[in-house]
């Protein structure tokens, strides 16, 4: 299991288009991946789940992964957030 905290830098956070990029990246990995905001968790591979967290710019989130490629998944998703949640 691997996890990392990161602050969302872009103003809109994880909303529609940026959440879609995030989910597409998460689906590239075999690991189970969760996004946690405050005390709520959502499956990082679920659009509805990610949107339900209401992540906006400046929010501190935690990405948690468990599986064969968990470290790579966490690093890739953190990299996407650091890049401003744009398609890569």
C-alpha positions as a printed NumPy array, in Angstrom:
array([[  0.   ,   0.   ,   0.   ],
       [  1.227,   3.461,  -0.906],
       [ -0.252,   6.885,  -0.197],
       [  0.655,  10.539,  -0.589],
       [ -0.882,  13.88 ,   0.376],
       [ -0.946,  16.646,  -2.216],
       [ -2.545,  20.082,  -2.528],
       [ -4.633,  20.664,  -5.657],
       [ -3.103,  23.691,  -7.366],
       [ -5.504,  24.504, -10.192],
       [ -8.508,  26.707,  -9.381],
       [-11.294,  24.416, -10.546],
       [ -9.976,  21.297,  -8.822],
       [-11.4  ,  17.928,  -9.827],
       [-14.414,  18.937, -11.924],
       [-15.699,  17.367, -15.14 ],
       [-12.808,  17.639, -17.613],
       [ -9.952,  17.517, -15.102],
       [-11.642,  14.691, -13.205],
       [-11.941,  12.765, -16.475],
       [ -8.177,  13.105, -17.064],
       [ -7.564,  11.978, -13.478],
       [ -9.836,   8.945, -13.831],
       [ -8.364,   7.962, -17.197],
       [ -4.891,   8.021, -15.636],
       [ -6.09 ,   5.98 , -12.635],
       [ -7.588,   3.371, -14.967],
       [ -4.153,   2.745, -16.495],
       [ -3.176,   0.911, -13.292],
       [ -4.206,  -2.455, -11.885],
       [ -4.103,  -1.261,  -8.272],
       [ -7.153,  -0.223,  -6.302],
       [ -6.901,   3.558,  -5.969],
       [ -8.759,   5.884,  -3.606],
       [ -8.912,   9.668,  -3.284],
       [ -9.492,  11.022,   0.195],
       [-10.615,  14.551,   1.083],
       [-11.009,  15.295,   4.765],
       [-12.697,  12.125,   6.058],
       [-14.419,  11.091,   2.821],
       [-13.027,   8.574,   0.341],
       [-13.933,   7.81 ,  -3.255],
       [-12.788,   5.317,  -5.832],
       [-10.316,   7.172,  -8.081],
       [-11.603,   5.186, -11.068],
       [-15.188,   6.42 , -10.644],
       [-16.259,   9.762, -12.121],
       [-19.264,  10.038,  -9.835],
       [-17.161,   9.136,  -6.8  ],
       [-14.426,  11.673,  -7.562],
       [-16.915,  14.443,  -8.348],
       [-18.843,  13.71 ,  -5.133],
       [-15.796,  14.75 ,  -3.083],
       [-16.096,  18.337,  -4.326],
       [-12.34 ,  18.857,  -4.626],
       [-11.496,  22.482,  -5.422],
       [ -8.265,  24.424,  -5.777],
       [ -6.275,  24.59 ,  -2.558],
       [ -7.788,  21.407,  -1.116],
       [ -5.445,  18.897,   0.456],
       [ -6.214,  15.388,  -0.784],
       [ -4.654,  11.994,  -0.208],
       [ -4.156,   9.448,  -2.957],
       [ -4.067,   5.87 ,  -1.712],
       [ -3.244,   2.852,  -3.857],
       [ -2.958,  -0.835,  -3.082],
       [ -1.845,  -3.405,  -5.603],
       [  0.983,  -4.504,  -7.874],
       [  1.672,  -1.024,  -9.274],
       [  0.607,   1.12 ,  -6.303],
       [  3.733,   3.309,  -6.114],
       [  3.638,   4.065,  -9.846],
       [ -0.078,   4.888,  -9.64 ],
       [  0.353,   7.341,  -6.768],
       [  3.311,   9.048,  -8.458],
       [  1.494,   9.334, -11.807],
       [ -1.638,  10.816, -10.243],
       [  0.361,  13.243,  -8.103],
       [  2.267,  14.256, -11.246],
       [ -1.021,  14.934, -13.012],
       [ -2.159,  17.139, -10.137],
       [  1.178,  18.993, -10.065],
       [  0.787,  19.619, -13.818],
       [ -2.55 ,  21.32 , -13.208],
       [ -4.736,  18.347, -14.162],
       [ -4.269,  18.702, -17.881],
       [ -4.22 ,  15.801, -20.313],
       [ -0.759,  14.292, -20.667]])
